[in-house]
């Protein structure tokens, strides 16, 4: 139990460049994919496919897809940011503003984009990766009586966690690329990778070996902040 809890606690999003010249060993990649294979899914639907992208030309092509965060994302993301370690420790949720480009943390929400330095959501994150794991699903398939496919989305979340913990246990950097499922980006990626309709991109994960150690403050709420005993509002002690 101690070992799995240690991996869970030390797991982090590697928002740093990876060594492009150092591929993930085949046996380690297979171990990550095998962790995905054993994902608990609603009704054992196993409603996912994974495209492993490690061809440098394809990674560069994905990185060159022009993409911008929406104004809604900019606004709602800004509301969740802290701008000092002290503020983040006090709030216990959210992220430090310094982790994001200037255009995502501007105080004035009337000008959410930095026109002088336009930021691509994918950009160097995709380019500076050993590989991308692109996770697909079929929206026509779902567990019985699960309108909206909430259970299917939960299953994809379990898939993500399984792969992430496996990668962390192997010392492999891991970062989720949720922008891959944005409509414009998704269409371009599907063309590049030959992904047929009706398959959709749920998310992608970049994996590799960080060139520098990811350094950012990680915070979590205390158990007393979110655990209730027998009745909502009765906190654990």
Secondary structure, 3 states (H helix, E strand, C coil): CHHHHHHHHHCCCCCCCECCCCCCCHHHHHHHHHHHHCCCCHHHCCCCEEEEECCHHHHHHHHCCCCCCCHHHHHHHHHCEECCHHHHHHHCCCEEHHHCCHHHCCCCCCCCCCHHHCCCCCHHHHHCCCEEEEEEEECCCCCCCCHHHHHHHHHHHHHHHHHHHHHHHCCCEEEEEHHHHCHHHHHHHHHHHCCCCCEEEEEEEEEECECCCCCCCCCCCCHHHHCECCCCCCECC
